[in-house]
Amino acid sequence: MDLIALSRLGVRHLVTLHMLLDTQSVTRAAERLCTSPSAVSKTLGQLRDTLGDQLFYRQGNQLVPTVFAERLAPSLHRLLVDLNTLLGEGEFEPARWQGTLRIALRESSMEWLGGPLLGQLMQDVPGLVPEVWNKEARGLDALAQGRLDFVILPHDQSQPRHTGLEWQTLYEDRLICLLRPDHPALAAEWTLDSYLGWRHLAIRDEELATPFFEQQLAQMQVQRRIGATLPDFASAAALCRHSDLILTCSQGWAASRHNELGLVSRPVPFAYGAVTYSLVWFGPAGQDPAMRWLRRRLVELAGGLPRLT
C-alpha cells in the first residue's frame, strides 16, 4: 500500500472523478457538484498527475474515459458507498430528503409501470428528482459503475444474474401475441403451427440472454422466423398494425395501451416459463439509507398495482 500516494488523494478528488465518469462533461460535473468548471478541470489535472493516466480524452464536446478510468469506475463506486456509510446519514426522512434517483428502464416499462411508481414516489419524497434513462443508453453495467441507482428490467427465468447485482421482483407478468384485426391467421384455429407459420417481430436487448420461450421452441426443434427487429414494444406495435408480423410481448404493457394499439391478442400457444419485472441494483450501494428506503417503497408500491387476471 502506497500511503504517500494515497495521501495525495482526497474525497474531493474521488467524488470529482466519479462525477466525470457519470456525466462525461466538465460543465455538467461542475453543475452537479455546485462548483465551477475551472475547479473541476484543476482537480482533473491533479488526478492525472497522481494516477499517471490521462483518464479522459476529448471527442467533440464529450469527455471519453480511458480504459484505465473505466476499470476504476466500479471500485470507485464501492469506495464512495463505503465512505458515505462511514460518514453516516442517520435515519432517512422522506419529507426532508433532497436528491436525485437515477433509474433506467425500457420506454414501454415507463408507460405502464415506471410512471405510476415514480409518480407516487415523488409524492412520498417531495425533494426527489428522478433522472430516467432509456435502458439502451444505460444498462446493467452502469449500476456497478455508479452511473445508475436502479434498473427496472423485464426478464424471464433464463436470464443470468450479474456478479454484484441484486434482483427483487416488482411485478409478475405473462406473454401474449398481438396481431392486426384482419390478420389472416385469425380466420383459423390459433395453434403453435399458426404461431410459427408467420414471421415475427423481435425486440432488441443486447444485455439479456436468449429469451426462455425461444429456448423452449428450440427444444421442440422449431423456431420463429424473424421479420423485423425493433428497439421497443411501442415501435414494434406500430409496425404490427401495418403488416402480417406477430408481436409477442408483455400483457401488462399491452393492457395499458389496449385502446391505442388497435390490435387483437391471442395467448402464446406453448409453455414459456415465468416472466417478471425486477428491480436491480448494485449490492453495496443498496446499503445507503436513502436507496434502501426508496427500494423498499418501490417494491411496496408495485405490490399495490392491479394484478393480471
Phi, psi and omega in degrees: 000123181269090184293328180295315179296320180296327182294340179277349180258124175252172178300325179302318179297316183293317180295319179297315178298317178300317181290324177293322176295326182285313187266334185053039180202129177296318182296312181292325177297318179297319179297317181293329182267001181056046177222188183262153176303325180294324178294320178294317179298320178296317179295321178298319177299319178295321178296319179299317179294316184289318185270348177069034180213150180294331178070314179218148169232153187271135176227097188069234178264009186245144173268124180255124182291145174287171178300321179297316181294319178297323179292331180286334192306309181297318180294321179295319179299314180298319181297316180292325176297317180295318179296320179296321177294321180297319179293326175074119179261356184073196180288143179284130179243101185305321184290339185250346186291140175234125179177174181253138173249114182263117187224142179236143177197168176291153178301321180295325178291327179295323185298316188244344182243305183297319181302305178300321182293312182290325178300315179290323180297324179291332174287323180289326183234087186302332181274005182282132176240102179291138173240101189262130180243146169289134184300335178293331181276319176224121183240213186297324180299329182291340178294309181293333179278355181078016180266353175219154173264319182217153167235134171260120193231121170280134182201173176236185188290353181276351188283131178288154177265118182291141180301131176087352182259144178251145183234137174220130183293131174261318190206134176266133186231177173220166180261148172223169177250138177244136179222156176290152188303329181257026179296134181302332182295336183285348181280349182237175178298138182273107183229178176299321178297321177297315181300315184277347183284349180241160178281161190233160173264134177247149178254128184282131171203103186283348182271341185261153177286173177303128182306148183298326181292330175291322178294322178298317178297320180297323178294332176274005178063035173226168177205157176285150171261118184275126179261338179194148176240129183230165186279343187200164180300320184298313179292326178294319180296324179298319178287325180300323181295338186241022181207176175267013179286149180253136179250121173262120190212179178289129178293325179302314179293314182299321180295323181289338182248015190307314184289339182266331189291318183067031182241160179257139181256149174221150178291154172290122191276038176194164179288132185230006177083185184274143177235129181221162167253125182243151170265125184242137178213165177279123189315301181300323181293337180290351179273350175300131184306318181293312182295324179296316179294315181297321179297312180297322180292321178298317179296319179296316180295321179297327179294340180266358179288152177303134180268155179290144178246000000 
